[in-house]
Amino acid sequence: MNGAAEKSPGRAGTVVLVGRPNAGKSTLMNRFLGEKVAIVSDKPQTTRHRLIGILTTPRGQMVFLDTPGVHRPLHRMNRQMVDAAREAVKEADVICLLHDASVSFGQGDEFLLAFVSSAEAPKIAVLNKIDRMEKQDLLPRIQRFADSSQFEEIIPVSALTGDGCDRLLEVLWHYLPEGEARFDPELVTVQPERYLAAERVREKLLAMTRDEVPFATAVRVDRWEEITERALVRIFASILVDKPGQKAIVIGRKGSRIKAIGTAARRELEEHLGVRVFLDLHVRVQPGWREDARVLSELERMQEEIDWGHS
C-alpha cells in the first residue's frame, strides 16, 4: 500500500417525504431541487401520486419521493393515494416526516407516527411552517416528537422561507448511505412531460376554485403533439368533474374561469418547455370518477413512462 487515502464513494439513496395533507412536502422538495417539480397549493391532497425529484451534487445523489398526504380515505382514489405513501415508506433509505407545527397536534398526527413506526430506515422529524408560529410554542412540539422515541433528529424549518432547510439537508446527507447514483446527474425528475403538463393545469384549477370542486376534479392529457419545425407543442386535455354544476363552476361566466386557467397554465408550460404552447381544455362530466377503476388507471398511466431506476 502506498498510504494514499482511497476515495470514498459518494452518498446515494432515497429520501421519502411523508406527512399529513398540506404539511408542505412539495414545497420542501421544490426548494431543495431549486426547481418546480411538484405543484403546490393551499388545498389539502394536492399531491395525488408519488413524485420523484433528483438532487445531484459532488456529495452524491439524493432522490426525493414526494408522497400524497396520509389521511382517512373516502374514495378509491384516496385509498390509492395512501397506499402510494405506504409503499414509498418501504423503499426509503431515510424517512423525512413533515409536520405542520403551526396547527395543533391531533389524532391525524398520532396516526402518522404509527404509520411510520414499523419502518426500519432512519427517521427525521421536520417541524415545518415555523414562520407561522410563536417561538415559545415550538419547544413543547419538539418534545412531543422526542417522546415518541422514533426520530434520530427533530428539525424545525420553514420550507416557504428556507429557514432551517440548509441544516435539514446536511442531516439528510449524513444519514444517506454510501452508493452509486441511480439516475443521470443531469435529471431533476423523471416524470413524463404530459404528466407535468396535466399537473400544471390542475394547480391553476386548484387556485381558482373552492369548496368541493378542487377535490372532485382531475386533469387528463388526451393528446400531445410536438411540431418541431414551429417550436410548438399542442396539448389537448380534459378536466374531469363529478357533476354538471361543477362543470359550470370550472367554465365560469361566459367561459371566464376556464380561459383564466388555460392562460395561466399555458404561460407556465411555455417557460418550462421552452417552446410555444397551444393548450386546448375541455371540461367533461364523469360521475363517480374517483371510484372508477378505469379512469384512475388512465390517470395512473400518464406516469407509465417513468423509469424508477430499478433493475
Phi and psi in degrees as GROMACS dihedral restraints (atoms count N, CA, C in turn):
[ dihedral_restraints ]
;  ai    aj    ak    al  type     phi  dphi    fc
    3     4     5     6     1   -92.7    20    10
    4     5     6     7     1     0.2    20    10
    6     7     8     9     1    84.0    20    10
    7     8     9    10     1    -8.2    20    10
    9    10    11    12     1   -70.5    20    10
   10    11    12    13     1   138.5    20    10
   12    13    14    15     1   -69.2    20    10
   13    14    15    16     1   132.8    20    10
   15    16    17    18     1   -74.1    20    10
   16    17    18    19     1   143.4    20    10
   18    19    20    21     1   -73.2    20    10
   19    20    21    22     1   122.8    20    10
   21    22    23    24     1   -76.4    20    10
   22    23    24    25     1   147.1    20    10
   24    25    26    27     1   -66.4    20    10
   25    26    27    28     1   157.9    20    10
   27    28    29    30     1   -72.4    20    10
   28    29    30    31     1   175.0    20    10
   30    31    32    33     1   -96.6    20    10
   31    32    33    34     1   143.1    20    10
   33    34    35    36     1  -156.1    20    10
   34    35    36    37     1   139.2    20    10
   36    37    38    39     1   167.3    20    10
   37    38    39    40     1  -173.8    20    10
   39    40    41    42     1  -109.9    20    10
   40    41    42    43     1   127.5    20    10
   42    43    44    45     1  -108.0    20    10
   43    44    45    46     1   115.4    20    10
   45    46    47    48     1   -93.6    20    10
   46    47    48    49     1   125.8    20    10
   48    49    50    51     1   -95.7    20    10
   49    50    51    52     1   116.5    20    10
   51    52    53    54     1  -130.7    20    10
   52    53    54    55     1   147.6    20    10
   54    55    56    57     1   176.8    20    10
   55    56    57    58     1   178.7    20    10
   57    58    59    60     1   -73.5    20    10
   58    59    60    61     1   165.5    20    10
   60    61    62    63     1   -56.5    20    10
   61    62    63    64     1   139.5    20    10
   63    64    65    66     1    68.1    20    10
   64    65    66    67     1    27.0    20    10
   66    67    68    69     1   -81.8    20    10
   67    68    69    70     1   -14.3    20    10
   69    70    71    72     1   103.5    20    10
   70    71    72    73     1    19.1    20    10
   72    73    74    75     1   -62.0    20    10
   73    74    75    76     1   -46.8    20    10
   75    76    77    78     1   -67.0    20    10
   76    77    78    79     1   -39.8    20    10
   78    79    80    81     1   -61.6    20    10
   79    80    81    82     1   -40.6    20    10
   81    82    83    84     1   -66.3    20    10
   82    83    84    85     1   -44.7    20    10
   84    85    86    87     1   -62.5    20    10
   85    86    87    88     1   -44.7    20    10
   87    88    89    90     1   -59.7    20    10
   88    89    90    91     1   -38.3    20    10
   90    91    92    93     1   -64.4    20    10
   91    92    93    94     1   -45.5    20    10
   93    94    95    96     1   -62.6    20    10
   94    95    96    97     1   -37.9    20    10
   96    97    98    99     1   -79.7    20    10
   97    98    99   100     1   -21.2    20    10
   99   100   101   102     1    70.0    20    10
  100   101   102   103     1    20.9    20    10
  102   103   104   105     1  -156.1    20    10
  103   104   105   106     1   149.4    20    10
  105   106   107   108     1   -84.4    20    10
  106   107   108   109     1   105.0    20    10
  108   109   110   111     1  -103.6    20    10
  109   110   111   112     1   -43.9    20    10
  111   112   113   114     1  -100.0    20    10
  112   113   114   115     1   138.9    20    10
  114   115   116   117     1   -72.6    20    10
  115   116   117   118     1   154.1    20    10
  117   118   119   120     1  -129.1    20    10
  118   119   120   121     1   150.0    20    10
  120   121   122   123     1  -159.6    20    10
  121   122   123   124     1   158.9    20    10
  123   124   125   126     1   -85.1    20    10
  124   125   126   127     1     2.0    20    10
  126   127   128   129     1   -88.1    20    10
  127   128   129   130     1   135.3    20    10
  129   130   131   132     1   -62.4    20    10
  130   131   132   133     1   158.5    20    10
  132   133   134   135     1    63.3    20    10
  133   134   135   136     1    31.4    20    10
  135   136   137   138     1   -66.4    20    10
  136   137   138   139     1   -44.3    20    10
  138   139   140   141     1   -81.7    20    10
  139   140   141   142     1   122.9    20    10
  141   142   143   144     1  -111.5    20    10
  142   143   144   145     1   -17.4    20    10
  144   145   146   147     1  -130.0    20    10
  145   146   147   148     1   161.4    20    10
  147   148   149   150     1   -75.1    20    10
  148   149   150   151     1   134.9    20    10
  150   151   152   153     1  -113.3    20    10
  151   152   153   154     1   144.6    20    10
  153   154   155   156     1  -109.5    20    10
  154   155   156   157     1   133.1    20    10
  156   157   158   159     1  -129.1    20    10
  157   158   159   160     1   139.3    20    10
  159   160   161   162     1  -120.2    20    10
  160   161   162   163     1   120.0    20    10
  162   163   164   165     1  -111.7    20    10
  163   164   165   166     1   113.5    20    10
  165   166   167   168     1  -116.2    20    10
  166   167   168   169     1   124.3    20    10
  168   169   170   171     1  -135.2    20    10
  169   170   171   172     1   175.1    20    10
  171   172   173   174     1   -57.4    20    10
  172   173   174   175     1   -18.5    20    10
  174   175   176   177     1   -79.9    20    10
  175   176   177   178     1   -21.3    20    10
  177   178   179   180     1   145.4    20    10
  178   179   180   181     1  -154.3    20    10
  180   181   182   183     1  -131.0    20    10
  181   182   183   184     1   120.9    20    10
  183   184   185   186     1  -107.5    20    10
  184   185   186   187     1   119.0    20    10
  186   187   188   189     1  -104.2    20    10
  187   188   189   190     1   114.8    20    10
  189   190   191   192     1   -90.1    20    10
  190   191   192   193     1   138.2    20    10
  192   193   194   195     1  -114.5    20    10
  193   194   195   196     1   109.5    20    10
  195   196   197   198     1   -88.8    20    10
  196   197   198   199     1   119.7    20    10
  198   199   200   201     1  -109.6    20    10
  199   200   201   202     1   157.7    20    10
  201   202   203   204     1   -60.2    20    10
  202   203   204   205     1   149.3    20    10
  204   205   206   207     1   -62.8    20    10
  205   206   207   208     1   138.5    20    10
  207   208   209   210     1   -78.9    20    10
  208   209   210   211     1   121.4    20    10
  210   211   212   213     1  -152.0    20    10
  211   212   213   214     1   174.4    20    10
  213   214   215   216     1   -80.1    20    10
  214   215   216   217     1   113.5    20    10
  216   217   218   219     1   -77.6    20    10
  217   218   219   220     1   134.4    20    10
  219   220   221   222     1  -108.6    20    10
  220   221   222   223     1   -17.1    20    10
  222   223   224   225     1  -131.3    20    10
  223   224   225   226     1   165.1    20    10
  225   226   227   228     1   -54.8    20    10
  226   227   228   229     1   -42.3    20    10
  228   229   230   231     1   -57.5    20    10
  229   230   231   232     1   -44.8    20    10
  231   232   233   234     1   -67.8    20    10
  232   233   234   235     1   -34.8    20    10
  234   235   236   237     1   -63.9    20    10
  235   236   237   238     1   -40.0    20    10
  237   238   239   240     1   -63.7    20    10
  238   239   240   241     1   -37.1    20    10
  240   241   242   243     1   -62.5    20    10
  241   242   243   244     1   -47.7    20    10
  243   244   245   246     1   -66.3    20    10
  244   245   246   247     1   -38.0    20    10
  246   247   248   249     1   -62.0    20    10
  247   248   249   250     1   -36.9    20    10
  249   250   251   252     1   -63.0    20    10
  250   251   252   253     1   -40.6    20    10
  252   253   254   255     1   -66.1    20    10
  253   254   255   256     1   -41.1    20    10
  255   256   257   258     1   -63.6    20    10
  256   257   258   259     1   -43.5    20    10
  258   259   260   261     1   -66.7    20    10
  259   260   261   262     1   -37.6    20    10
  261   262   263   264     1   -63.5    20    10
  262   263   264   265     1   -40.3    20    10
  264   265   266   267     1   -59.2    20    10
  265   266   267   268     1   -35.6    20    10
  267   268   269   270     1   -66.6    20    10
  268   269   270   271     1   -25.8    20    10
  270   271   272   273     1   -90.7    20    10
  271   272   273   274     1    -5.4    20    10
  273   274   275   276     1   -71.7    20    10
  274   275   276   277     1   141.4    20    10
  276   277   278   279     1   -89.1    20    10
  277   278   279   280     1   -31.1    20    10
  279   280   281   282     1  -139.9    20    10
  280   281   282   283     1   137.1    20    10
  282   283   284   285     1  -107.0    20    10
  283   284   285   286     1   125.7    20    10
  285   286   287   288     1  -111.9    20    10
  286   287   288   289     1   101.4    20    10
  288   289   290   291     1   -91.5    20    10
  289   290   291   292     1   115.1    20    10
  291   292   293   294     1   -94.1    20    10
  292   293   294   295     1   134.2    20    10
  294   295   296   297     1  -128.5    20    10
  295   296   297   298     1   132.2    20    10
  297   298   299   300     1   -77.2    20    10
  298   299   300   301     1   100.0    20    10
  300   301   302   303     1   -74.5    20    10
  301   302   303   304     1    -8.4    20    10
  303   304   305   306     1   -84.2    20    10
  304   305   306   307     1    -5.3    20    10
  306   307   308   309     1  -120.9    20    10
  307   308   309   310     1   163.9    20    10
  309   310   311   312     1   -64.2    20    10
  310   311   312   313     1   146.1    20    10
  312   313   314   315     1   -75.4    20    10
  313   314   315   316     1   126.0    20    10
  315   316   317   318     1  -135.5    20    10
  316   317   318   319     1  -164.6    20    10
  318   319   320   321     1   -63.1    20    10
  319   320   321   322     1   -34.7    20    10
  321   322   323   324     1   -62.8    20    10
  322   323   324   325     1   -35.5    20    10
  324   325   326   327     1   -71.2    20    10
  325   326   327   328     1   -37.7    20    10
  327   328   329   330     1   -61.0    20    10
  328   329   330   331     1   -42.3    20    10
  330   331   332   333     1   -62.4    20    10
  331   332   333   334     1   -39.9    20    10
  333   334   335   336     1   -65.1    20    10
  334   335   336   337     1   -39.9    20    10
  336   337   338   339     1   -60.4    20    10
  337   338   339   340     1   -40.7    20    10
  339   340   341   342     1   -69.2    20    10
  340   341   342   343     1   -32.6    20    10
  342   343   344   345     1   -60.7    20    10
  343   344   345   346     1   -36.3    20    10
  345   346   347   348     1  -103.4    20    10
  346   347   348   349     1     0.1    20    10
  348   349   350   351     1   -63.3    20    10
  349   350   351   352     1   -32.6    20    10
  351   352   353   354     1   -87.0    20    10
  352   353   354   355     1    -6.1    20    10
  354   355   356   357     1   -70.5    20    10
  355   356   357   358     1   139.8    20    10
  357   358   359   360     1   -88.8    20    10
  358   359   360   361     1   -19.1    20    10
  360   361   362   363     1   -65.8    20    10
  361   362   363   364     1   151.3    20    10
  363   364   365   366     1   -60.2    20    10
  364   365   366   367     1   142.8    20    10
  366   367   368   369     1  -119.0    20    10
  367   368   369   370     1   135.5    20    10
  369   370   371   372     1  -116.7    20    10
  370   371   372   373     1   125.5    20    10
  372   373   374   375     1   -89.8    20    10
  373   374   375   376     1   125.2    20    10
  375   376   377   378     1  -113.9    20    10
  376   377   378   379     1   112.0    20    10
  378   379   380   381     1   -91.5    20    10
  379   380   381   382     1   101.4    20    10
  381   382   383   384     1   -92.1    20    10
  382   383   384   385     1   165.6    20    10
  384   385   386   387     1    67.2    20    10
  385   386   387   388     1    36.4    20    10
  387   388   389   390     1   -68.9    20    10
  388   389   390   391     1   -13.8    20    10
  390   391   392   393     1   -70.9    20    10
  391   392   393   394     1   -11.0    20    10
  393   394   395   396     1  -105.7    20    10
  394   395   396   397     1    10.8    20    10
  396   397   398   399     1  -136.4    20    10
  397   398   399   400     1   162.5    20    10
  399   400   401   402     1   -80.3    20    10
  400   401   402   403     1   142.8    20    10
  402   403   404   405     1   -60.3    20    10
  403   404   405   406     1   -34.9    20    10
  405   406   407   408     1   -68.0    20    10
  406   407   408   409     1   -17.3    20    10
  408   409   410   411     1   -86.9    20    10
  409   410   411   412     1    -7.3    20    10
  411   412   413   414     1   -79.5    20    10
  412   413   414   415     1   -40.5    20    10
  414   415   416   417     1   -59.6    20    10
  415   416   417   418     1   -44.5    20    10
  417   418   419   420     1   -60.5    20    10
  418   419   420   421     1   -34.4    20    10
  420   421   422   423     1   -70.2    20    10
  421   422   423   424     1   -40.2    20    10
  423   424   425   426     1   -59.9    20    10
  424   425   426   427     1   -43.0    20    10
  426   427   428   429     1   -63.5    20    10
  427   428   429   430     1   -35.0    20    10
  429   430   431   432     1   -61.7    20    10
  430   431   432   433     1   -39.7    20    10
  432   433   434   435     1   -76.7    20    10
  433   434   435   436     1   -34.3    20    10
  435   436   437   438     1   -63.1    20    10
  436   437   438   439     1   -36.0    20    10
  438   439   440   441     1   -64.1    20    10
  439   440   441   442     1   -22.3    20    10
  441   442   443   444     1   -74.8    20    10
  442   443   444   445     1   -16.5    20    10
  444   445   446   447     1    56.3    20    10
  445   446   447   448     1    30.7    20    10
  447   448   449   450     1  -103.0    20    10
  448   449   450   451     1   -21.0    20    10
  450   451   452   453     1  -111.1    20    10
  451   452   453   454     1   135.6    20    10
  453   454   455   456     1   -70.0    20    10
  454   455   456   457     1   -34.8    20    10
  456   457   458   459     1  -143.5    20    10
  457   458   459   460     1   150.5    20    10
  459   460   461   462     1  -127.3    20    10
  460   461   462   463     1   115.6    20    10
  462   463   464   465     1  -126.6    20    10
  463   464   465   466     1   119.5    20    10
  465   466   467   468     1   -79.3    20    10
  466   467   468   469     1   136.6    20    10
  468   469   470   471     1  -146.0    20    10
  469   470   471   472     1   167.8    20    10
  471   472   473   474     1  -126.1    20    10
  472   473   474   475     1   106.6    20    10
  474   475   476   477     1   -63.7    20    10
  475   476   477   478     1   -26.8    20    10
  477   478   479   480     1   -72.5    20    10
  478   479   480   481     1   -47.2    20    10
  480   481   482   483     1   -92.8    20    10
  481   482   483   484     1   -18.8    20    10
  483   484   485   486     1    94.2    20    10
  484   485   486   487     1    -5.5    20    10
  486   487   488   489     1   -59.5    20    10
  487   488   489   490     1   124.2    20    10
  489   490   491   492     1    82.8    20    10
  490   491   492   493     1    -8.2    20    10
  492   493   494   495     1   -71.1    20    10
  493   494   495   496     1   -34.3    20    10
  495   496   497   498     1   -63.8    20    10
  496   497   498   499     1   -41.6    20    10
  498   499   500   501     1   -64.9    20    10
  499   500   501   502     1   -41.8    20    10
  501   502   503   504     1   -60.6    20    10
  502   503   504   505     1   -44.6    20    10
  504   505   506   507     1   -62.6    20    10
  505   506   507   508     1   -39.7    20    10
  507   508   509   510     1   -60.9    20    10
  508   509   510   511     1   -41.9    20    10
  510   511   512   513     1   -64.7    20    10
  511   512   513   514     1   -41.6    20    10
  513   514   515   516     1   -62.4    20    10
  514   515   516   517     1   -42.1    20    10
  516   517   518   519     1   -60.2    20    10
  517   518   519   520     1   -38.9    20    10
  519   520   521   522     1   -61.5    20    10
  520   521   522   523     1   -40.3    20    10
  522   523   524   525     1   -89.3    20    10
  523   524   525   526     1   -10.2    20    10
  525   526   527   528     1   -71.4    20    10
  526   527   528   529     1   136.8    20    10
  528   529   530   531     1   -73.8    20    10
  529   530   531   532     1   162.2    20    10
  531   532   533   534     1   -72.4    20    10
  532   533   534   535     1   146.6    20    10
  534   535   536   537     1   169.5    20    10
  535   536   537   538     1   178.4    20    10
  537   538   539   540     1   -93.0    20    10
  538   539   540   541     1   148.3    20    10
  540   541   542   543     1   -62.2    20    10
  541   542   543   544     1   142.8    20    10
  543   544   545   546     1   -92.6    20    10
  544   545   546   547     1   -24.3    20    10
  546   547   548   549     1  -124.9    20    10
  547   548   549   550     1   157.4    20    10
  549   550   551   552     1   -52.6    20    10
  550   551   552   553     1   127.7    20    10
  552   553   554   555     1   -63.6    20    10
  553   554   555   556     1   -14.5    20    10
  555   556   557   558     1   -79.9    20    10
  556   557   558   559     1   -15.1    20    10
  558   559   560   561     1   -83.0    20    10
  559   560   561   562     1   143.6    20    10
  561   562   563   564     1  -107.5    20    10
  562   563   564   565     1   -26.4    20    10
  564   565   566   567     1  -154.3    20    10
  565   566   567   568     1   165.1    20    10
  567   568   569   570     1  -122.1    20    10
  568   569   570   571     1    15.0    20    10
  570   571   572   573     1   -65.8    20    10
  571   572   573   574     1   136.8    20    10
  573   574   575   576     1   -62.0    20    10
  574   575   576   577     1   148.8    20    10
  576   577   578   579     1   -59.9    20    10
  577   578   579   580     1   -37.0    20    10
  579   580   581   582     1   -67.2    20    10
  580   581   582   583     1   -32.9    20    10
  582   583   584   585     1   -68.1    20    10
  583   584   585   586     1   -44.8    20    10
  585   586   587   588     1   -61.9    20    10
  586   587   588   589     1   -36.0    20    10
  588   589   590   591     1   -65.2    20    10
  589   590   591   592     1   -44.7    20    10
  591   592   593   594     1   -61.0    20    10
  592   593   594   595     1   -39.0    20    10
  594   595   596   597     1   -66.9    20    10
  595   596   597   598     1   -37.6    20    10
  597   598   599   600     1   -63.1    20    10
  598   599   600   601     1   -40.7    20    10
  600   601   602   603     1   -64.3    20    10
  601   602   603   604     1   -43.5    20    10
  603   604   605   606     1   -65.5    20    10
  604   605   606   607     1   -34.8    20    10
  606   607   608   609     1   -60.5    20    10
  607   608   609   610     1   -44.0    20    10
  609   610   611   612     1   -67.6    20    10
  610   611   612   613     1   -35.6    20    10
  612   613   614   615     1   -63.5    20    10
  613   614   615   616     1   -42.5    20    10
  615   616   617   618     1   -61.8    20    10
  616   617   618   619     1   -39.4    20    10
  618   619   620   621     1   -69.9    20    10
  619   620   621   622     1   -27.7    20    10
  621   622   623   624     1  -107.9    20    10
  622   623   624   625     1     6.6    20    10
  624   625   626   627     1  -131.4    20    10
  625   626   627   628     1   169.0    20    10
  627   628   629   630     1  -148.2    20    10
  628   629   630   631     1  -176.0    20    10
  630   631   632   633     1    58.7    20    10
  631   632   633   634     1  -131.9    20    10
  633   634   635   636     1   -79.5    20    10
  634   635   636   637     1   -21.0    20    10
  636   637   638   639     1   -54.3    20    10
  637   638   639   640     1   -47.8    20    10
  639   640   641   642     1   -58.1    20    10
  640   641   642   643     1   -35.9    20    10
  642   643   644   645     1   -79.7    20    10
  643   644   645   646     1   -18.9    20    10
  645   646   647   648     1   -98.5    20    10
  646   647   648   649     1    14.6    20    10
  648   649   650   651     1  -121.9    20    10
  649   650   651   652     1   153.1    20    10
  651   652   653   654     1  -145.2    20    10
  652   653   654   655     1   160.5    20    10
  654   655   656   657     1  -123.2    20    10
  655   656   657   658     1   129.7    20    10
  657   658   659   660     1  -125.2    20    10
  658   659   660   661     1   126.0    20    10
  660   661   662   663     1   -82.3    20    10
  661   662   663   664     1   117.7    20    10
  663   664   665   666     1   -89.4    20    10
  664   665   666   667     1   -32.8    20    10
  666   667   668   669     1  -151.1    20    10
  667   668   669   670     1   142.7    20    10
  669   670   671   672     1  -135.7    20    10
  670   671   672   673     1   117.9    20    10
  672   673   674   675     1  -123.6    20    10
  673   674   675   676     1   125.9    20    10
  675   676   677   678     1  -105.8    20    10
  676   677   678   679     1   119.6    20    10
  678   679   680   681     1  -109.0    20    10
  679   680   681   682     1    90.3    20    10
  681   682   683   684     1   -60.4    20    10
  682   683   684   685     1   -44.1    20    10
  684   685   686   687     1   -65.6    20    10
  685   686   687   688     1   -19.4    20    10
  687   688   689   690     1  -107.4    20    10
  688   689   690   691     1     5.0    20    10
  690   691   692   693     1    48.2    20    10
  691   692   693   694     1    52.7    20    10
  693   694   695   696     1  -135.5    20    10
  694   695   696   697     1   140.1    20    10
  696   697   698   699     1  -120.4    20    10
  697   698   699   700     1   128.5    20    10
  699   700   701   702     1  -105.9    20    10
  700   701   702   703     1   121.0    20    10
  702   703   704   705     1  -119.0    20    10
  703   704   705   706     1   123.7    20    10
  705   706   707   708     1  -112.5    20    10
  706   707   708   709     1   119.9    20    10
  708   709   710   711     1  -134.4    20    10
  709   710   711   712     1   152.3    20    10
  711   712   713   714     1  -112.0    20    10
  712   713   714   715     1   135.9    20    10
  714   715   716   717     1   -99.8    20    10
  715   716   717   718     1   116.3    20    10
  717   718   719   720     1   -90.7    20    10
  718   719   720   721     1   136.2    20    10
  720   721   722   723     1  -132.3    20    10
  721   722   723   724     1   163.2    20    10
  723   724   725   726     1   -81.6    20    10
  724   725   726   727     1   -36.7    20    10
  726   727   728   729     1  -134.4    20    10
  727   728   729   730     1   153.6    20    10
  729   730   731   732     1   -57.5    20    10
  730   731   732   733     1   -36.1    20    10
  732   733   734   735     1   -63.0    20    10
  733   734   735   736     1   -35.6    20    10
  735   736   737   738     1   -68.7    20    10
  736   737   738   739     1   -35.3    20    10
  738   739   740   741     1   -60.6    20    10
  739   740   741   742     1   -44.0    20    10
  741   742   743   744     1   -62.2    20    10
  742   743   744   745     1   -38.0    20    10
  744   745   746   747     1   -66.0    20    10
  745   746   747   748     1   -44.8    20    10
  747   748   749   750     1   -64.3    20    10
  748   749   750   751     1   -39.6    20    10
  750   751   752   753     1   -69.7    20    10
  751   752   753   754     1   -42.4    20    10
  753   754   755   756     1    80.7    20    10
  754   755   756   757     1   172.7    20    10
  756   757   758   759     1   -63.8    20    10
  757   758   759   760     1   120.2    20    10
  759   760   761   762     1    53.9    20    10
  760   761   762   763     1    32.2    20    10
  762   763   764   765     1    78.2    20    10
  763   764   765   766     1    14.2    20    10
  765   766   767   768     1   -67.1    20    10
  766   767   768   769     1   -39.6    20    10
  768   769   770   771     1   -74.3    20    10
  769   770   771   772     1   -44.6    20    10
  771   772   773   774     1   -63.4    20    10
  772   773   774   775     1   -33.3    20    10
  774   775   776   777     1   -66.5    20    10
  775   776   777   778     1   -42.4    20    10
  777   778   779   780     1   -66.1    20    10
  778   779   780   781     1   -40.5    20    10
  780   781   782   783     1   -60.9    20    10
  781   782   783   784     1   -47.3    20    10
  783   784   785   786     1   -63.9    20    10
  784   785   786   787     1   -41.3    20    10
  786   787   788   789     1   -64.9    20    10
  787   788   789   790     1   -46.1    20    10
  789   790   791   792     1   -64.4    20    10
  790   791   792   793     1   -42.5    20    10
  792   793   794   795     1   -67.5    20    10
  793   794   795   796     1   -41.7    20    10
  795   796   797   798     1   -61.2    20    10
  796   797   798   799     1   -44.0    20    10
  798   799   800   801     1   -61.3    20    10
  799   800   801   802     1   -42.5    20    10
  801   802   803   804     1   -69.5    20    10
  802   803   804   805     1   -37.4    20    10
  804   805   806   807     1   -66.4    20    10
  805   806   807   808     1   -37.7    20    10
  807   808   809   810     1   -63.8    20    10
  808   809   810   811     1   -39.3    20    10
  810   811   812   813     1   -67.1    20    10
  811   812   813   814     1   -39.9    20    10
  813   814   815   816     1   -70.6    20    10
  814   815   816   817     1   -43.8    20    10
  816   817   818   819     1   -86.6    20    10
  817   818   819   820     1   -21.2    20    10
  819   820   821   822     1    74.9    20    10
  820   821   822   823     1    20.0    20    10
  822   823   824   825     1  -139.7    20    10
  823   824   825   826     1   169.9    20    10
  825   826   827   828     1   -71.9    20    10
  826   827   828   829     1   147.1    20    10
  828   829   830   831     1  -126.9    20    10
  829   830   831   832     1   131.2    20    10
  831   832   833   834     1  -104.4    20    10
  832   833   834   835     1   118.3    20    10
  834   835   836   837     1  -117.6    20    10
  835   836   837   838     1   118.6    20    10
  837   838   839   840     1  -112.4    20    10
  838   839   840   841     1   115.1    20    10
  840   841   842   843     1  -111.5    20    10
  841   842   843   844     1   135.5    20    10
  843   844   845   846     1  -128.9    20    10
  844   845   846   847     1   139.6    20    10
  846   847   848   849     1   -99.1    20    10
  847   848   849   850     1   126.2    20    10
  849   850   851   852     1  -123.6    20    10
  850   851   852   853     1   132.0    20    10
  852   853   854   855     1   -82.7    20    10
  853   854   855   856     1   120.3    20    10
  855   856   857   858     1  -131.2    20    10
  856   857   858   859     1    84.4    20    10
  858   859   860   861     1   -55.4    20    10
  859   860   861   862     1   133.3    20    10
  861   862   863   864     1    67.7    20    10
  862   863   864   865     1    25.9    20    10
  864   865   866   867     1   -63.6    20    10
  865   866   867   868     1   -25.7    20    10
  867   868   869   870     1   -70.7    20    10
  868   869   870   871     1   -12.6    20    10
  870   871   872   873     1  -109.3    20    10
  871   872   873   874     1    -0.2    20    10
  873   874   875   876     1   -89.4    20    10
  874   875   876   877     1   110.4    20    10
  876   877   878   879     1   -61.2    20    10
  877   878   879   880     1   -35.5    20    10
  879   880   881   882     1   -66.5    20    10
  880   881   882   883     1   -45.9    20    10
  882   883   884   885     1   -64.5    20    10
  883   884   885   886     1   -44.5    20    10
  885   886   887   888     1   -62.2    20    10
  886   887   888   889     1   -36.0    20    10
  888   889   890   891     1   -66.1    20    10
  889   890   891   892     1   -39.3    20    10
  891   892   893   894     1   -62.6    20    10
  892   893   894   895     1   -42.5    20    10
  894   895   896   897     1   -65.9    20    10
  895   896   897   898     1   -37.7    20    10
  897   898   899   900     1   -66.9    20    10
  898   899   900   901     1   -34.2    20    10
  900   901   902   903     1   -67.2    20    10
  901   902   903   904     1   -16.7    20    10
  903   904   905   906     1   -63.7    20    10
  904   905   906   907     1   -15.9    20    10
  906   907   908   909     1  -102.9    20    10
  907   908   909   910     1     4.1    20    10
  909   910   911   912     1   -67.2    20    10
  910   911   912   913     1   -16.2    20    10
  912   913   914   915     1   -77.7    20    10
  913   914   915   916     1    -8.8    20    10
  915   916   917   918     1   -67.8    20    10
  916   917   918   919     1   131.2    20    10
  918   919   920   921     1  -100.3    20    10
  919   920   921   922     1   110.0    20    10
  921   922   923   924     1   -82.0    20    10
  922   923   924   925     1     6.1    20    10
  924   925   926   927     1    83.8    20    10
  925   926   927   928     1    10.7    20    10
  927   928   929   930     1   -82.5    20    10
  928   929   930   931     1   147.3    20    10
